[in-house]
Amino acid sequence: MRKALLIADGRPKGDPNELDIYETQRLVEMYPVVVSRHFMIKVNALVTFMLNDDEVINKTVGLPAELEISVGA
């Protein structure tokens, strides 16, 4: 995410490891869309994993009716 923030700030060759917490916070405040996109990619990957793995949501036992998740809808 820090690399994407540097690119948005016009510093594509900058080293993301050199950013301190204050510079990172400033970039987050200046470019919130970059952070939200990164967050949504992670959330989508997590949801996909959860829906496809029987160990995460125990599909063999099933969920209560009020917690049913529509898969593939």
All heavy atoms as a GROMACS GRO file, in nm:
protein
  572
    1MET      N    1   0.082  -0.118   0.000
    1MET     CA    2   0.000   0.000   0.000
    1MET      C    3   0.087   0.125   0.000
    1MET      O    4   0.052   0.222  -0.066
    1MET     CB    5  -0.092  -0.001   0.121
    1MET     CG    6  -0.177   0.123   0.130
    1MET     SD    7  -0.285   0.131   0.272
    1MET     CE    8  -0.168   0.148   0.404
    2ARG      N    9   0.197   0.123   0.070
    2ARG     CA   10   0.285   0.241   0.074
    2ARG      C   11   0.340   0.274  -0.064
    2ARG      O   12   0.353   0.390  -0.100
    2ARG     CB   13   0.400   0.220   0.172
    2ARG     CG   14   0.355   0.222   0.316
    2ARG     CD   15   0.472   0.202   0.408
    2ARG     NE   16   0.428   0.202   0.545
    2ARG     CZ   17   0.509   0.202   0.648
    2ARG    NH1   18   0.640   0.200   0.629
    2ARG    NH2   19   0.463   0.202   0.769
    3LYS      N   20   0.371   0.170  -0.142
    3LYS     CA   21   0.421   0.192  -0.278
    3LYS      C   22   0.313   0.261  -0.362
    3LYS      O   23   0.342   0.354  -0.436
    3LYS     CB   24   0.463   0.059  -0.341
    3LYS     CG   25   0.522   0.074  -0.479
    3LYS     CD   26   0.655   0.147  -0.474
    3LYS     CE   27   0.719   0.152  -0.611
    3LYS     NZ   28   0.836   0.236  -0.615
    4ALA      N   29   0.190   0.217  -0.349
    4ALA     CA   30   0.079   0.279  -0.422
    4ALA      C   31   0.060   0.424  -0.379
    4ALA      O   32   0.030   0.511  -0.462
    4ALA     CB   33  -0.049   0.199  -0.401
    5LEU      N   34   0.077   0.452  -0.251
    5LEU     CA   35   0.066   0.590  -0.203
    5LEU      C   36   0.177   0.677  -0.261
    5LEU      O   37   0.153   0.793  -0.298
    5LEU     CB   38   0.071   0.594  -0.050
    5LEU     CG   39  -0.055   0.545   0.020
    5LEU    CD1   40  -0.028   0.526   0.169
    5LEU    CD2   41  -0.170   0.641  -0.001
    6LEU      N   42   0.298   0.622  -0.271
    6LEU     CA   43   0.408   0.698  -0.331
    6LEU      C   44   0.381   0.727  -0.479
    6LEU      O   45   0.408   0.837  -0.527
    6LEU     CB   46   0.540   0.623  -0.315
    6LEU     CG   47   0.603   0.628  -0.176
    6LEU    CD1   48   0.723   0.534  -0.169
    6LEU    CD2   49   0.644   0.769  -0.140
    7ILE      N   50   0.328   0.629  -0.550
    7ILE     CA   51   0.296   0.649  -0.691
    7ILE      C   52   0.189   0.757  -0.706
    7ILE      O   53   0.200   0.846  -0.791
    7ILE     CB   54   0.251   0.516  -0.756
    7ILE    CG1   55   0.370   0.420  -0.763
    7ILE    CG2   56   0.190   0.540  -0.894
    7ILE    CD1   57   0.333   0.278  -0.801
    8ALA      N   58   0.087   0.753  -0.621
    8ALA     CA   59  -0.018   0.855  -0.626
    8ALA      C   60   0.038   0.994  -0.595
    8ALA      O   61  -0.011   1.094  -0.647
    8ALA     CB   62  -0.129   0.820  -0.527
    9ASP      N   63   0.142   0.999  -0.514
    9ASP     CA   64   0.204   1.126  -0.476
    9ASP      C   65   0.305   1.174  -0.580
    9ASP      O   66   0.370   1.276  -0.562
    9ASP     CB   67   0.270   1.112  -0.339
    9ASP     CG   68   0.300   1.246  -0.275
    9ASP    OD1   69   0.213   1.335  -0.282
    9ASP    OD2   70   0.410   1.262  -0.218
   10GLY      N   71   0.323   1.098  -0.687
   10GLY     CA   72   0.416   1.138  -0.793
   10GLY      C   73   0.560   1.100  -0.766
   10GLY      O   74   0.653   1.156  -0.824
   11ARG      N   75   0.581   1.002  -0.679
   11ARG     CA   76   0.716   0.955  -0.647
   11ARG      C   77   0.726   0.804  -0.671
   11ARG      O   78   0.745   0.726  -0.579
   11ARG     CB   79   0.750   0.985  -0.501
   11ARG     CG   80   0.748   1.133  -0.467
   11ARG     CD   81   0.793   1.156  -0.326
   11ARG     NE   82   0.680   1.135  -0.235
   11ARG     CZ   83   0.693   1.129  -0.103
   11ARG    NH1   84   0.811   1.139  -0.047
   11ARG    NH2   85   0.587   1.111  -0.028
   12PRO      N   86   0.715   0.762  -0.798
   12PRO     CA   87   0.712   0.617  -0.826
   12PRO      C   88   0.842   0.545  -0.793
   12PRO      O   89   0.842   0.424  -0.774
   12PRO     CB   90   0.681   0.611  -0.976
   12PRO     CG   91   0.727   0.741  -1.029
   12PRO     CD   92   0.706   0.841  -0.919
   13LYS      N   93   0.952   0.618  -0.785
   13LYS     CA   94   1.081   0.552  -0.757
   13LYS      C   95   1.118   0.560  -0.609
   13LYS      O   96   1.225   0.515  -0.570
   13LYS     CB   97   1.190   0.613  -0.843
   13LYS     CG   98   1.165   0.586  -0.990
   13LYS     CD   99   1.278   0.633  -1.076
   13LYS     CE  100   1.238   0.605  -1.220
   13LYS     NZ  101   1.339   0.616  -1.314
   14GLY      N  102   1.031   0.616  -0.528
   14GLY     CA  103   1.059   0.626  -0.385
   14GLY      C  104   1.056   0.491  -0.317
   14GLY      O  105   0.987   0.399  -0.361
   15ASP      N  106   1.132   0.479  -0.209
   15ASP     CA  107   1.137   0.354  -0.133
   15ASP      C  108   1.030   0.357  -0.024
   15ASP      O  109   1.036   0.439   0.067
   15ASP     CB  110   1.275   0.337  -0.070
   15ASP     CG  111   1.290   0.206   0.005
   15ASP    OD1  112   1.199   0.119  -0.007
   15ASP    OD2  113   1.390   0.189   0.075
   16PRO      N  114   0.930   0.268  -0.032
   16PRO     CA  115   0.824   0.269   0.069
   16PRO      C  116   0.874   0.237   0.210
   16PRO      O  117   0.811   0.277   0.308
   16PRO     CB  118   0.726   0.162   0.020
   16PRO     CG  119   0.793   0.088  -0.087
   16PRO     CD  120   0.909   0.168  -0.135
   17ASN      N  121   0.986   0.170   0.221
   17ASN     CA  122   1.039   0.137   0.353
   17ASN      C  123   1.098   0.258   0.424
   17ASN      O  124   1.122   0.254   0.544
   17ASN     CB  125   1.144   0.027   0.341
   17ASN     CG  126   1.084  -0.103   0.292
   17ASN    OD1  127   0.972  -0.137   0.327
   17ASN    ND2  128   1.157  -0.174   0.208
   18GLU      N  129   1.124   0.364   0.350
   18GLU     CA  130   1.180   0.485   0.411
   18GLU      C  131   1.074   0.578   0.468
   18GLU      O  132   1.108   0.676   0.535
   18GLU     CB  133   1.265   0.560   0.308
   18GLU     CG  134   1.391   0.488   0.269
   18GLU     CD  135   1.475   0.566   0.169
   18GLU    OE1  136   1.438   0.680   0.135
   18GLU    OE2  137   1.577   0.512   0.125
   19LEU      N  138   0.947   0.549   0.443
   19LEU     CA  139   0.840   0.634   0.496
   19LEU      C  140   0.823   0.611   0.645
   19LEU      O  141   0.811   0.498   0.690
   19LEU     CB  142   0.708   0.603   0.426
   19LEU     CG  143   0.695   0.641   0.279
   19LEU    CD1  144   0.561   0.594   0.225
   19LEU    CD2  145   0.710   0.790   0.260
   20ASP      N  146   0.823   0.720   0.721
   20ASP     CA  147   0.794   0.705   0.863
   20ASP      C  148   0.642   0.711   0.883
   20ASP      O  149   0.565   0.732   0.789
   20ASP     CB  150   0.866   0.812   0.946
   20ASP     CG  151   0.819   0.954   0.917
   20ASP    OD1  152   0.725   0.972   0.838
   20ASP    OD2  153   0.879   1.047   0.973
   21ILE      N  154   0.598   0.694   1.005
   21ILE     CA  155   0.456   0.686   1.035
   21ILE      C  156   0.384   0.817   1.002
   21ILE      O  157   0.271   0.817   0.955
   21ILE     CB  158   0.433   0.644   1.182
   21ILE    CG1  159   0.284   0.618   1.210
   21ILE    CG2  160   0.483   0.749   1.277
   21ILE    CD1  161   0.243   0.481   1.179
   22TYR      N  162   0.450   0.929   1.022
   22TYR     CA  163   0.388   1.059   0.998
   22TYR      C  164   0.372   1.087   0.849
   22TYR      O  165   0.269   1.139   0.805
   22TYR     CB  166   0.467   1.169   1.067
   22TYR     CG  167   0.478   1.146   1.215
   22TYR    CD1  168   0.597   1.106   1.273
   22TYR    CD2  169   0.366   1.160   1.298
   22TYR    CE1  170   0.607   1.081   1.409
   22TYR    CE2  171   0.374   1.135   1.434
   22TYR     CZ  172   0.495   1.096   1.489
   22TYR     OH  173   0.504   1.071   1.624
   23GLU      N  174   0.472   1.052   0.771
   23GLU     CA  175   0.464   1.068   0.625
   23GLU      C  176   0.358   0.974   0.568
   23GLU      O  177   0.280   1.013   0.480
   23GLU     CB  178   0.599   1.041   0.561
   23GLU     CG  179   0.600   1.053   0.411
   23GLU     CD  180   0.580   1.194   0.358
   23GLU    OE1  181   0.582   1.289   0.438
   23GLU    OE2  182   0.562   1.208   0.236
   24THR      N  183   0.352   0.853   0.619
   24THR     CA  184   0.250   0.758   0.574
   24THR      C  185   0.111   0.811   0.607
   24THR      O  186   0.021   0.806   0.522
   24THR     CB  187   0.271   0.621   0.640
   24THR    OG1  188   0.403   0.574   0.609
   24THR    CG2  189   0.170   0.520   0.591
   25GLN      N  190   0.094   0.863   0.726
   25GLN     CA  191  -0.036   0.918   0.766
   25GLN      C  192  -0.076   1.035   0.677
   25GLN      O  193  -0.190   1.046   0.634
   25GLN     CB  194  -0.033   0.964   0.913
   25GLN     CG  195  -0.164   1.021   0.962
   25GLN     CD  196  -0.277   0.919   0.963
   25GLN    OE1  197  -0.254   0.802   0.992
   25GLN    NE2  198  -0.398   0.962   0.931
   26ARG      N  199   0.018   1.121   0.643
   26ARG     CA  200  -0.009   1.234   0.555
   26ARG      C  201  -0.054   1.186   0.418
   26ARG      O  202  -0.151   1.238   0.362
   26ARG     CB  203   0.116   1.322   0.541
   26ARG     CG  204   0.093   1.448   0.458
   26ARG     CD  205   0.222   1.525   0.436
   26ARG     NE  206   0.313   1.457   0.345
   26ARG     CZ  207   0.298   1.457   0.211
   26ARG    NH1  208   0.198   1.518   0.155
   26ARG    NH2  209   0.386   1.394   0.134
   27LEU      N  210   0.014   1.083   0.365
   27LEU     CA  211  -0.024   1.030   0.235
   27LEU      C  212  -0.161   0.962   0.239
   27LEU      O  213  -0.239   0.974   0.144
   27LEU     CB  214   0.082   0.931   0.186
   27LEU     CG  215   0.217   0.992   0.147
   27LEU    CD1  216   0.319   0.882   0.119
   27LEU    CD2  217   0.203   1.085   0.029
   28VAL      N  218  -0.191   0.894   0.347
   28VAL     CA  219  -0.323   0.831   0.363
   28VAL      C  220  -0.432   0.937   0.362
   28VAL      O  221  -0.536   0.922   0.299
   28VAL     CB  222  -0.329   0.746   0.492
   28VAL    CG1  223  -0.472   0.709   0.527
   28VAL    CG2  224  -0.243   0.621   0.477
   29GLU      N  225  -0.407   1.048   0.432
   29GLU     CA  226  -0.505   1.156   0.436
   29GLU      C  227  -0.519   1.225   0.301
   29GLU      O  228  -0.628   1.271   0.265
   29GLU     CB  229  -0.467   1.256   0.544
   29GLU     CG  230  -0.483   1.201   0.683
   29GLU     CD  231  -0.427   1.290   0.791
   29GLU    OE1  232  -0.377   1.401   0.758
   29GLU    OE2  233  -0.432   1.251   0.908
   30MET      N  234  -0.410   1.231   0.224
   30MET     CA  235  -0.415   1.297   0.093
   30MET      C  236  -0.477   1.207  -0.014
   30MET      O  237  -0.540   1.258  -0.107
   30MET     CB  238  -0.274   1.337   0.050
   30MET     CG  239  -0.217   1.455   0.125
   30MET     SD  240  -0.050   1.497   0.074
   30MET     CE  241  -0.072   1.535  -0.098
   31TYR      N  242  -0.459   1.076  -0.003
   31TYR     CA  243  -0.503   0.982  -0.106
   31TYR      C  244  -0.585   0.868  -0.046
   31TYR      O  245  -0.545   0.752  -0.049
   31TYR     CB  246  -0.382   0.925  -0.182
   31TYR     CG  247  -0.293   1.032  -0.239
   31TYR    CD1  248  -0.173   1.065  -0.178
   31TYR    CD2  249  -0.330   1.102  -0.353
   31TYR    CE1  250  -0.090   1.165  -0.230
   31TYR    CE2  251  -0.250   1.202  -0.405
   31TYR     CZ  252  -0.130   1.232  -0.343
   31TYR     OH  253  -0.051   1.332  -0.394
   32PRO      N  254  -0.703   0.900   0.009
   32PRO     CA  255  -0.784   0.795   0.074
   32PRO      C  256  -0.836   0.689  -0.024
   32PRO      O  257  -0.859   0.575   0.016
   32PRO     CB  258  -0.899   0.872   0.138
   32PRO     CG  259  -0.909   0.998   0.060
   32PRO     CD  260  -0.769   1.030   0.016
   33VAL      N  261  -0.851   0.724  -0.151
   33VAL     CA  262  -0.901   0.628  -0.249
   33VAL      C  263  -0.802   0.513  -0.269
   33VAL      O  264  -0.841   0.398  -0.285
   33VAL     CB  265  -0.934   0.698  -0.383
   33VAL    CG1  266  -0.970   0.597  -0.490
   33VAL    CG2  267  -1.045   0.798  -0.363
   34VAL      N  268  -0.673   0.544  -0.264
   34VAL     CA  269  -0.570   0.441  -0.278
   34VAL      C  270  -0.582   0.340  -0.164
   34VAL      O  271  -0.577   0.219  -0.186
   34VAL     CB  272  -0.429   0.504  -0.280
   34VAL    CG1  273  -0.321   0.398  -0.275
   34VAL    CG2  274  -0.412   0.594  -0.402
   35VAL      N  275  -0.602   0.392  -0.044
   35VAL     CA  276  -0.614   0.304   0.073
   35VAL      C  277  -0.743   0.223   0.066
   35VAL      O  278  -0.743   0.103   0.096
   35VAL     CB  279  -0.609   0.387   0.203
   35VAL    CG1  280  -0.626   0.298   0.325
   35VAL    CG2  281  -0.479   0.464   0.211
   36SER      N  282  -0.854   0.286   0.024
   36SER     CA  283  -0.980   0.212   0.018
   36SER      C  284  -0.974   0.102  -0.087
   36SER      O  285  -1.029  -0.007  -0.067
   36SER     CB  286  -1.097   0.306  -0.011
   36SER     OG  287  -1.090   0.359  -0.141
   37ARG      N  288  -0.907   0.126  -0.198
   37ARG     CA  289  -0.893   0.021  -0.300
   37ARG      C  290  -0.813  -0.096  -0.245
   37ARG      O  291  -0.850  -0.212  -0.263
   37ARG     CB  292  -0.826   0.077  -0.424
   37ARG     CG  293  -0.816  -0.024  -0.536
   37ARG     CD  294  -0.756   0.034  -0.662
   37ARG     NE  295  -0.762  -0.057  -0.774
   37ARG     CZ  296  -0.692  -0.168  -0.787
   37ARG    NH1  297  -0.611  -0.205  -0.692
   37ARG    NH2  298  -0.703  -0.245  -0.893
   38HIS      N  299  -0.704  -0.067  -0.176
   38HIS     CA  300  -0.621  -0.171  -0.114
   38HIS      C  301  -0.705  -0.252  -0.014
   38HIS      O  302  -0.701  -0.376  -0.012
   38HIS     CB  303  -0.502  -0.107  -0.045
   38HIS     CG  304  -0.411  -0.203   0.023
   38HIS    ND1  305  -0.318  -0.278  -0.045
   38HIS    CD2  306  -0.399  -0.237   0.153
   38HIS    CE1  307  -0.252  -0.354   0.041
   38HIS    NE2  308  -0.300  -0.331   0.161
   39PHE      N  309  -0.785  -0.181   0.066
   39PHE     CA  310  -0.870  -0.246   0.166
   39PHE      C  311  -0.972  -0.337   0.098
   39PHE      O  312  -0.993  -0.452   0.140
   39PHE     CB  313  -0.940  -0.140   0.251
   39PHE     CG  314  -1.036  -0.196   0.350
   39PHE    CD1  315  -0.990  -0.256   0.466
   39PHE    CD2  316  -1.172  -0.190   0.328
   39PHE    CE1  317  -1.079  -0.308   0.560
   39PHE    CE2  318  -1.261  -0.242   0.420
   39PHE     CZ  319  -1.215  -0.301   0.535
   40MET      N  320  -1.037  -0.289  -0.009
   40MET     CA  321  -1.140  -0.368  -0.077
   40MET      C  322  -1.081  -0.493  -0.143
   40MET      O  323  -1.144  -0.598  -0.145
   40MET     CB  324  -1.215  -0.283  -0.179
   40MET     CG  325  -1.313  -0.186  -0.115
   40MET     SD  326  -1.428  -0.263   0.002
   40MET     CE  327  -1.510  -0.383  -0.100
   41ILE      N  328  -0.961  -0.482  -0.195
   41ILE     CA  329  -0.895  -0.600  -0.253
   41ILE      C  330  -0.875  -0.706  -0.145
   41ILE      O  331  -0.901  -0.825  -0.166
   41ILE     CB  332  -0.761  -0.561  -0.320
   41ILE    CG1  333  -0.790  -0.481  -0.447
   41ILE    CG2  334  -0.678  -0.685  -0.350
   41ILE    CD1  335  -0.667  -0.418  -0.507
   42LYS      N  336  -0.829  -0.663  -0.027
   42LYS     CA  337  -0.807  -0.757   0.084
   42LYS      C  338  -0.938  -0.817   0.134
   42LYS      O  339  -0.947  -0.936   0.162
   42LYS     CB  340  -0.735  -0.687   0.200
   42LYS     CG  341  -0.596  -0.638   0.166
   42LYS     CD  342  -0.504  -0.754   0.143
   42LYS     CE  343  -0.363  -0.705   0.123
   42LYS     NZ  344  -0.269  -0.811   0.099
   43VAL      N  345  -1.042  -0.734   0.145
   43VAL     CA  346  -1.172  -0.783   0.192
   43VAL      C  347  -1.229  -0.883   0.092
   43VAL      O  348  -1.281  -0.989   0.131
   43VAL     CB  349  -1.271  -0.666   0.215
   43VAL    CG1  350  -1.413  -0.716   0.234
   43VAL    CG2  351  -1.227  -0.584   0.335
   44ASN      N  352  -1.222  -0.852  -0.037
   44ASN     CA  353  -1.273  -0.945  -0.139
   44ASN      C  354  -1.198  -1.078  -0.136
   44ASN      O  355  -1.260  -1.184  -0.150
   44ASN     CB  356  -1.265  -0.882  -0.277
   44ASN     CG  357  -1.369  -0.775  -0.298
   44ASN    OD1  358  -1.472  -0.774  -0.233
   44ASN    ND2  359  -1.342  -0.683  -0.389
   45ALA      N  360  -1.068  -1.073  -0.115
   45ALA     CA  361  -0.990  -1.197  -0.107
   45ALA      C  362  -1.032  -1.278   0.016
   45ALA      O  363  -1.046  -1.401   0.010
   45ALA     CB  364  -0.840  -1.166  -0.102
   46LEU      N  365  -1.054  -1.210   0.128
   46LEU     CA  366  -1.097  -1.279   0.250
   46LEU      C  367  -1.235  -1.343   0.233
   46LEU      O  368  -1.255  -1.459   0.271
   46LEU     CB  369  -1.098  -1.182   0.368
   46LEU     CG  370  -1.150  -1.239   0.500
   46LEU    CD1  371  -1.060  -1.352   0.549
   46LEU    CD2  372  -1.160  -1.130   0.605
   47VAL      N  373  -1.328  -1.269   0.176
   47VAL     CA  374  -1.462  -1.322   0.158
   47VAL      C  375  -1.460  -1.441   0.062
   47VAL      O  376  -1.525  -1.543   0.088
   47VAL     CB  377  -1.558  -1.212   0.107
   47VAL    CG1  378  -1.692  -1.270   0.062
   47VAL    CG2  379  -1.581  -1.108   0.215
   48THR      N  380  -1.384  -1.431  -0.046
   48THR     CA  381  -1.371  -1.543  -0.139
   48THR      C  382  -1.314  -1.666  -0.069
   48THR      O  383  -1.364  -1.777  -0.086
   48THR     CB  384  -1.282  -1.503  -0.258
   48THR    OG1  385  -1.342  -1.393  -0.324
   48THR    CG2  386  -1.265  -1.618  -0.356
   49PHE      N  387  -1.211  -1.645   0.012
   49PHE     CA  388  -1.152  -1.755   0.087
   49PHE      C  389  -1.254  -1.817   0.182
   49PHE      O  390  -1.269  -1.940   0.190
   49PHE     CB  391  -1.030  -1.705   0.165
   49PHE     CG  392  -0.976  -1.807   0.262
   49PHE    CD1  393  -0.903  -1.915   0.217
   49PHE    CD2  394  -1.000  -1.793   0.398
   49PHE    CE1  395  -0.854  -2.009   0.306
   49PHE    CE2  396  -0.950  -1.886   0.488
   49PHE     CZ  397  -0.878  -1.994   0.443
   50MET      N  398  -1.326  -1.733   0.253
   50MET     CA  399  -1.423  -1.783   0.350
   50MET      C  400  -1.536  -1.861   0.283
   50MET      O  401  -1.580  -1.963   0.336
   50MET     CB  402  -1.482  -1.667   0.432
   50MET     CG  403  -1.384  -1.608   0.530
   50MET     SD  404  -1.441  -1.458   0.612
   50MET     CE  405  -1.603  -1.500   0.665
   51LEU      N  406  -1.580  -1.816   0.168
   51LEU     CA  407  -1.690  -1.884   0.100
   51LEU      C  408  -1.646  -2.014   0.033
   51LEU      O  409  -1.728  -2.102   0.008
   51LEU     CB  410  -1.754  -1.792  -0.004
   51LEU     CG  411  -1.830  -1.674   0.053
   51LEU    CD1  412  -1.879  -1.584  -0.058
   51LEU    CD2  413  -1.947  -1.720   0.140
   52ASN      N  414  -1.518  -2.027   0.004
   52ASN     CA  415  -1.469  -2.145  -0.066
   52ASN      C  416  -1.402  -2.248   0.024
   52ASN      O  417  -1.364  -2.354  -0.024
   52ASN     CB  418  -1.371  -2.105  -0.177
   52ASN     CG  419  -1.442  -2.032  -0.289
   52ASN    OD1  420  -1.555  -2.063  -0.322
   52ASN    ND2  421  -1.375  -1.935  -0.347
   53ASP      N  422  -1.388  -2.219   0.151
   53ASP     CA  423  -1.319  -2.309   0.242
   53ASP      C  424  -1.417  -2.361   0.347
   53ASP      O  425  -1.472  -2.284   0.425
   53ASP     CB  426  -1.202  -2.237   0.310
   53ASP     CG  427  -1.113  -2.330   0.388
   53ASP    OD1  428  -1.146  -2.450   0.402
   53ASP    OD2  429  -1.008  -2.284   0.435
   54ASP      N  430  -1.440  -2.493   0.346
   54ASP     CA  431  -1.535  -2.553   0.440
   54ASP      C  432  -1.494  -2.538   0.585
   54ASP      O  433  -1.576  -2.547   0.675
   54ASP     CB  434  -1.553  -2.702   0.409
   54ASP     CG  435  -1.629  -2.724   0.280
   54ASP    OD1  436  -1.699  -2.631   0.236
   54ASP    OD2  437  -1.618  -2.834   0.224
   55GLU      N  438  -1.367  -2.517   0.612
   55GLU     CA  439  -1.320  -2.505   0.750
   55GLU      C  440  -1.353  -2.368   0.810
   55GLU      O  441  -1.363  -2.354   0.930
   55GLU     CB  442  -1.170  -2.528   0.758
   55GLU     CG  443  -1.127  -2.668   0.719
   55GLU     CD  444  -1.181  -2.773   0.813
   55GLU    OE1  445  -1.181  -2.750   0.935
   55GLU    OE2  446  -1.227  -2.878   0.765
   56VAL      N  447  -1.367  -2.265   0.727
   56VAL     CA  448  -1.394  -2.132   0.778
   56VAL      C  449  -1.542  -2.117   0.812
   56VAL      O  450  -1.578  -2.079   0.921
   56VAL     CB  451  -1.350  -2.024   0.676
   56VAL    CG1  452  -1.386  -1.884   0.725
   56VAL    CG2  453  -1.201  -2.033   0.651
   57ILE      N  454  -1.627  -2.144   0.715
   57ILE     CA  455  -1.772  -2.146   0.740
   57ILE      C  456  -1.812  -2.292   0.726
   57ILE      O  457  -1.808  -2.348   0.618
   57ILE     CB  458  -1.848  -2.059   0.638
   57ILE    CG1  459  -1.807  -1.913   0.653
   57ILE    CG2  460  -1.998  -2.074   0.658
   57ILE    CD1  461  -1.873  -1.821   0.552
   58ASN      N  462  -1.849  -2.351   0.836
   58ASN     CA  463  -1.873  -2.494   0.840
   58ASN      C  464  -1.999  -2.528   0.761
   58ASN      O  465  -2.110  -2.526   0.812
   58ASN     CB  466  -1.884  -2.543   0.984
   58ASN     CG  467  -1.876  -2.693   0.992
   58ASN    OD1  468  -1.886  -2.762   0.892
   58ASN    ND2  469  -1.859  -2.742   1.112
   59LYS      N  470  -1.981  -2.558   0.634
   59LYS     CA  471  -2.093  -2.588   0.547
   59LYS      C  472  -2.154  -2.725   0.576
   59LYS      O  473  -2.267  -2.751   0.540
   59LYS     CB  474  -2.050  -2.580   0.400
   59LYS     CG  475  -2.009  -2.441   0.360
   59LYS     CD  476  -1.960  -2.440   0.216
   59LYS     CE  477  -1.904  -2.303   0.182
   59LYS     NZ  478  -1.842  -2.301   0.052
   60THR      N  479  -2.079  -2.813   0.642
   60THR     CA  480  -2.133  -2.946   0.672
   60THR      C  481  -2.238  -2.937   0.781
   60THR      O  482  -2.336  -3.010   0.778
   60THR     CB  483  -2.021  -3.042   0.714
   60THR    OG1  484  -1.952  -2.989   0.826
   60THR    CG2  485  -1.924  -3.063   0.600
   61VAL      N  486  -2.220  -2.850   0.878
   61VAL     CA  487  -2.319  -2.832   0.985
   61VAL      C  488  -2.427  -2.736   0.938
   61VAL      O  489  -2.544  -2.752   0.969
   61VAL     CB  490  -2.252  -2.779   1.114
   61VAL    CG1  491  -2.355  -2.745   1.219
   61VAL    CG2  492  -2.153  -2.881   1.166
   62GLY      N  493  -2.388  -2.636   0.862
   62GLY     CA  494  -2.484  -2.537   0.812
   62GLY      C  495  -2.491  -2.418   0.904
   62GLY      O  496  -2.449  -2.422   1.019
   63LEU      N  497  -2.547  -2.314   0.851
   63LEU     CA  498  -2.563  -2.191   0.927
   63LEU      C  499  -2.709  -2.175   0.967
   63LEU      O  500  -2.798  -2.226   0.898
   63LEU     CB  501  -2.521  -2.070   0.841
   63LEU     CG  502  -2.375  -2.065   0.800
   63LEU    CD1  503  -2.354  -1.954   0.698
   63LEU    CD2  504  -2.287  -2.042   0.920
   64PRO      N  505  -2.734  -2.104   1.076
   64PRO     CA  506  -2.873  -2.073   1.110
   64PRO      C  507  -2.937  -1.994   0.994
   64PRO      O  508  -2.868  -1.926   0.919
   64PRO     CB  509  -2.861  -1.986   1.234
   64PRO     CG  510  -2.725  -2.012   1.288
   64PRO     CD  511  -2.641  -2.053   1.173
   65ALA      N  512  -3.068  -2.005   0.979
   65ALA     CA  513  -3.138  -1.942   0.866
   65ALA      C  514  -3.110  -1.793   0.856
   65ALA      O  515  -3.096  -1.740   0.747
   65ALA     CB  516  -3.288  -1.967   0.879
   66GLU      N  517  -3.098  -1.725   0.969
   66GLU     CA  518  -3.075  -1.580   0.964
   66GLU      C  519  -2.933  -1.545   0.922
   66GLU      O  520  -2.903  -1.432   0.890
   66GLU     CB  521  -3.108  -1.514   1.098
   66GLU     CG  522  -3.023  -1.559   1.216
   66GLU     CD  523  -3.081  -1.680   1.288
   66GLU    OE1  524  -3.182  -1.736   1.243
   66GLU    OE2  525  -3.022  -1.718   1.390
   67LEU      N  526  -2.842  -1.642   0.919
   67LEU     CA  527  -2.703  -1.619   0.878
   67LEU      C  528  -2.672  -1.681   0.743
   67LEU      O  529  -2.555  -1.685   0.705
   67LEU     CB  530  -2.607  -1.673   0.984
   67LEU     CG  531  -2.609  -1.605   1.118
   67LEU    CD1  532  -2.512  -1.675   1.212
   67LEU    CD2  533  -2.578  -1.459   1.108
   68GLU      N  534  -2.770  -1.733   0.672
   68GLU     CA  535  -2.745  -1.797   0.544
   68GLU      C  536  -2.676  -1.700   0.448
   68GLU      O  537  -2.713  -1.583   0.439
   68GLU     CB  538  -2.875  -1.846   0.480
   68GLU     CG  539  -2.927  -1.973   0.540
   68GLU     CD  540  -2.834  -2.093   0.520
   68GLU    OE1  541  -2.767  -2.100   0.416
   68GLU    OE2  542  -2.830  -2.177   0.610
   69ILE      N  543  -2.576  -1.748   0.380
   69ILE     CA  544  -2.502  -1.667   0.284
   69ILE      C  545  -2.531  -1.721   0.145
   69ILE      O  546  -2.517  -1.840   0.120
   69ILE     CB  547  -2.350  -1.672   0.312
   69ILE    CG1  548  -2.323  -1.609   0.450
   69ILE    CG2  549  -2.273  -1.601   0.203
   69ILE    CD1  550  -2.178  -1.621   0.492
   70SER      N  551  -2.569  -1.632   0.059
   70SER     CA  552  -2.600  -1.671  -0.079
   70SER      C  553  -2.469  -1.685  -0.154
   70SER      O  554  -2.397  -1.589  -0.174
   70SER     CB  555  -2.688  -1.564  -0.143
   70SER     OG  556  -2.694  -1.582  -0.279
   71VAL      N  557  -2.436  -1.806  -0.198
   71VAL     CA  558  -2.314  -1.832  -0.272
   71VAL      C  559  -2.346  -1.834  -0.421
   71VAL      O  560  -2.434  -1.906  -0.464
   71VAL     CB  561  -2.250  -1.966  -0.230
   71VAL    CG1  562  -2.126  -1.994  -0.311
   71VAL    CG2  563  -2.221  -1.967  -0.082
   72GLY      N  564  -2.274  -1.751  -0.497
   72GLY     CA  565  -2.291  -1.748  -0.641
   72GLY      C  566  -2.413  -1.671  -0.689
   72GLY      O  567  -2.451  -1.679  -0.803
   73ALA      N  568  -2.474  -1.596  -0.601
   73ALA     CA  569  -2.592  -1.519  -0.643
   73ALA      C  570  -2.554  -1.382  -0.687
   73ALA      O  571  -2.458  -1.326  -0.660
   73ALA     CB  572  -2.692  -1.510  -0.528
   0.00000   0.00000   0.00000
